[in-house]
Amino acid sequence: MNYDCLFSFVTFAEQVNFTKAARLLHITQPALHAQITKLADEVGFPLYRREGRALQLTEEGRRLAAYGREVRARGADVLAELRNEKASAPLVLASGQGAFLHLLGAVIQKFPKERWPLQLVSLSGPETVRAVREARADVGVAVVTEPIHDLESKTLRRVGQLVLVPRGHRLAKRRRLSPADLDSERLVVAPEGSPHRRMLGEALATAGARWSVAVEATGWGLMLEFARCGIGIAVVNDFCPVPRGLVGVKLEGVPDVEYRVLTRPQGRREAQEALLGLLARL
């Protein structure tokens, strides 16, 4: 395989635009087009298609771009090692805002960033899976609700649910709650369609609990703040800190949320193994 063509295609795949990619590569558009055509002929599949006025990568194109990103990163690691230099290609960790805030802080602190640069990318669960699949992230941490067969996936932590209520609330002195106990309450909830909102909505519906939306909030931090301000009570993952003035009561009768570590099954970089080792001890 011609790796000059492969690396040019990776740049094109990140832009899906010949003009922008050629400018980044400091070559002409016809030269870039010729490189990608040569690569497509070599692998035997079209790497992109035109949909209206836009270009879209084919499935083969996405897989080849992921391979190119892996090769480029590993090559940069090898050169740095041979030259006795700090690795130049960053290790990319993708996860959601809540996991970064309340689950991964210790791992990020302990990771030897003086040896390997660490790049953090905040993405939703589905976006995290896609980033790992396409080798735009080396490691992902996400709540995964559907089976994933093309990635390696290991459980990082299972977390329960807490109901956050003011100290003077009727439920504040309870040690445990069920979804039925939230009948008639106004709740601070995640946006419609999110995994947490679906899980909570199904549990409340099964229990026959009537409830209303006090406010929709994206991210645990905002949900905690709205609960602290008295807008409504909130149901959050139990790794979230309980704000002053509120009480956290365990919510039973709902499934645990499972955070999983995602990686591609191909050969791993040394920095990737170091991060996975820290995550395994979390």
C-alpha positions in Angstrom: 0.0 0.0 0.0 1.2 3.5 -0.9 1.4 5.2 2.5 1.8 8.7 1.1 -1.6 8.1 -0.6 -3.0 6.7 2.6 -2.0 9.6 4.8 -3.3 12.0 2.2 -6.6 10.1 2.2 -6.7 10.5 6.1 -6.5 14.2 5.7 -9.3 14.1 3.0 -11.4 11.9 5.3 -11.2 14.4 8.1 -12.4 17.2 5.8 -14.4 15.3 3.2 -13.6 18.2 0.9 -10.9 18.2 -1.8 -10.3 22.0 -1.6 -9.7 22.1 2.2 -7.7 18.8 2.2 -5.4 19.9 -0.6 -4.8 23.2 1.1 -3.8 21.4 4.3 -1.5 19.0 2.4 0.0 21.9 0.3 -0.7 20.1 -2.9 -3.1 20.8 -5.8 -6.6 19.3 -5.9 -5.9 17.3 -9.1 -2.8 15.8 -7.3 -4.9 14.8 -4.3 -7.6 13.4 -6.5 -5.0 11.3 -8.3 -3.7 10.0 -5.0 -7.1 8.9 -3.7 -8.0 7.4 -7.0 -4.8 5.4 -7.0 -5.5 4.2 -3.4 -9.1 3.2 -4.3 -7.8 1.2 -7.2 -5.3 -0.5 -5.0 -7.8 -1.6 -2.3 -10.5 -2.3 -4.9 -13.3 -0.3 -3.4 -14.6 3.3 -3.8 -13.6 5.4 -0.8 -16.2 8.1 -1.1 -19.4 8.9 -3.0 -21.2 12.0 -3.9 -24.6 12.7 -2.4 -26.1 15.8 -4.0 -23.4 18.5 -3.7 -21.7 16.8 -0.7 -19.2 14.0 -0.4 -19.6 11.1 2.0 -17.1 8.4 2.9 -18.1 4.8 2.1 -17.9 2.2 4.8 -14.6 1.0 3.2 -13.4 4.6 3.2 -14.1 5.0 6.9 -12.3 1.7 7.8 -9.3 2.7 5.7 -9.1 6.1 7.2 -9.2 4.6 10.7 -6.3 2.3 9.7 -4.4 5.3 8.4 -4.8 7.2 11.6 -3.5 4.2 13.6 -0.5 3.8 11.3 0.3 7.5 11.5 0.1 7.6 15.3 2.2 4.4 15.7 4.8 5.7 13.2 5.1 9.0 15.2 5.6 6.9 18.4 8.4 4.8 16.8 10.2 7.9 15.5 10.0 9.6 18.9 11.4 6.5 20.5 14.3 6.2 18.1 15.2 9.8 18.5 14.8 9.5 22.3 12.2 12.3 22.2 8.8 12.7 23.9 6.0 11.2 21.9 4.5 13.7 19.5 1.2 11.9 18.6 -1.2 12.5 21.5 -3.2 9.8 23.2 -6.8 10.7 22.7 -9.3 9.8 25.5 -13.0 10.5 24.6 -15.8 10.5 27.2 -18.8 12.4 28.3 -18.9 15.5 30.6 -20.1 13.6 33.6 -17.5 10.9 33.4 -14.7 13.5 33.1 -16.0 15.4 36.0 -16.8 12.7 38.5 -15.2 9.4 37.3 -12.0 9.9 35.4 -10.2 12.7 37.3 -7.9 10.5 39.2 -6.8 8.6 36.1 -6.2 11.8 34.2 -4.0 13.1 37.1 -2.0 9.9 37.3 -1.4 9.4 33.6 2.3 10.3 32.8 1.6 13.3 30.6 5.2 14.3 30.7 6.0 11.2 28.6 2.9 11.0 26.4 0.7 14.0 25.5 -2.9 13.4 26.5 -5.8 14.9 24.6 -9.3 14.9 26.1 -12.4 15.0 23.9 -15.8 15.5 25.4 -18.4 13.6 23.4 -21.8 12.0 23.9 -22.0 8.2 24.2 -22.7 7.4 20.6 -20.1 10.0 19.5 -17.5 8.3 21.7 -18.2 4.9 20.2 -17.9 6.4 16.7 -14.6 8.2 17.6 -13.0 5.0 18.8 -14.3 3.0 15.9 -12.8 5.5 13.5 -9.5 5.8 15.4 -10.1 9.5 16.2 -9.9 8.4 19.8 -7.6 5.7 21.3 -9.7 5.0 24.3 -13.4 5.8 25.0 -15.4 5.7 28.2 -19.2 5.6 27.7 -22.5 4.2 28.7 -23.2 1.7 26.0 -26.8 0.6 25.5 -26.4 -1.5 22.4 -24.1 -4.5 21.7 -20.8 -3.5 20.0 -19.1 -6.3 18.2 -16.2 -4.5 16.4 -14.7 -3.0 19.5 -13.2 -4.4 22.7 -15.4 -3.4 25.6 -14.8 -3.9 29.3 -16.9 -2.7 32.3 -15.3 0.2 34.1 -17.9 0.8 36.8 -21.6 0.2 37.5 -23.3 3.2 39.2 -26.6 3.5 40.9 -29.0 6.4 41.1 -29.5 9.1 43.7 -32.5 11.3 44.2 -31.4 14.7 45.3 -33.9 16.5 47.5 -33.8 19.6 49.8 -33.2 18.8 53.5 -36.8 19.8 54.3 -38.4 17.7 51.6 -40.9 15.0 52.5 -38.5 12.3 51.1 -35.3 13.6 52.7 -35.4 11.3 55.7 -36.0 8.2 53.7 -33.0 5.8 53.4 -34.3 4.3 50.1 -36.8 5.3 47.5 -38.6 3.5 44.7 -39.8 5.1 41.4 -43.4 5.1 42.9 -42.2 7.4 45.6 -41.6 10.1 43.0 -45.3 10.4 42.2 -46.5 14.0 41.7 -42.9 15.4 41.9 -41.4 18.0 39.5 -38.1 16.6 38.2 -34.9 18.0 36.8 -34.2 15.6 33.9 -31.9 15.0 31.0 -33.2 16.0 27.5 -35.8 13.8 25.8 -34.1 10.9 23.9 -31.1 10.6 26.2 -30.3 7.2 27.7 -30.8 8.4 31.2 -34.1 10.1 30.5 -35.4 6.9 28.8 -34.3 4.8 31.7 -35.9 7.0 34.3 -39.1 7.5 32.2 -39.6 3.8 31.8 -39.1 3.1 35.5 -41.6 5.9 36.5 -44.1 4.7 33.9 -43.9 1.1 35.1 -44.5 2.3 38.7 -47.5 4.3 37.6 -45.8 7.5 38.9 -47.2 10.8 37.6 -44.5 13.5 37.3 -43.7 16.6 35.5 -40.6 18.2 34.0 -39.3 21.1 36.1 -36.5 21.7 33.7 -34.4 19.8 31.1 -30.7 20.1 31.6 -27.7 18.7 29.7 -24.9 17.4 31.9 -24.8 16.4 35.6 -23.3 19.8 36.6 -26.3 21.7 35.4 -28.7 19.2 36.8 -27.0 19.5 40.2 -27.1 23.3 40.1 -30.8 23.4 39.2 -31.6 21.0 42.1 -29.5 23.1 44.4 -31.5 26.2 43.4 -34.8 24.5 44.2 -36.1 24.2 40.7 -37.0 20.6 41.2 -35.6 17.3 42.6 -33.1 15.5 40.4 -32.2 11.8 39.8 -28.5 11.5 39.0 -25.7 8.9 38.9 -24.5 8.1 42.4 -20.9 9.3 41.6 -22.2 12.9 41.5 -21.4 15.0 44.6 -24.4 16.0 46.7 -24.6 19.8 46.8 -24.8 21.6 50.1 -28.3 21.9 51.4 -29.5 18.7 49.6 -29.8 15.1 50.6 -29.0 12.1 48.3 -31.3 9.2 48.7 -30.7 5.9 46.9 -33.2 5.1 44.2 -34.0 1.4 44.0 -35.9 -0.4 41.3 -33.9 1.1 38.4 -31.1 -0.6 36.5 -27.5 0.4 37.3 -25.7 2.5 34.7 -22.7 0.7 33.3 -19.7 2.7 32.1 -17.5 0.7 29.7 -14.0 1.2 28.4 -13.8 1.0 24.6 -10.8 0.3 22.4 -10.1 -1.0 18.9 -9.0 -4.6 18.8 -5.9 -3.9 16.6 -2.4 -3.4 18.0 -2.2 -0.9 20.8 0.2 1.9 21.5 2.3 1.9 24.7 0.6 5.0 25.9 -2.7 3.3 25.4 -1.7 0.3 27.5 -0.6 2.7 30.3 -4.0 4.4 30.3 -5.9 1.1 30.2 -3.8 -0.1 33.2 -4.8 3.0 35.2 -8.5 2.6 34.3 -8.4 -1.1 35.3 -7.3 0.0 38.8 -10.0 2.7 39.1 
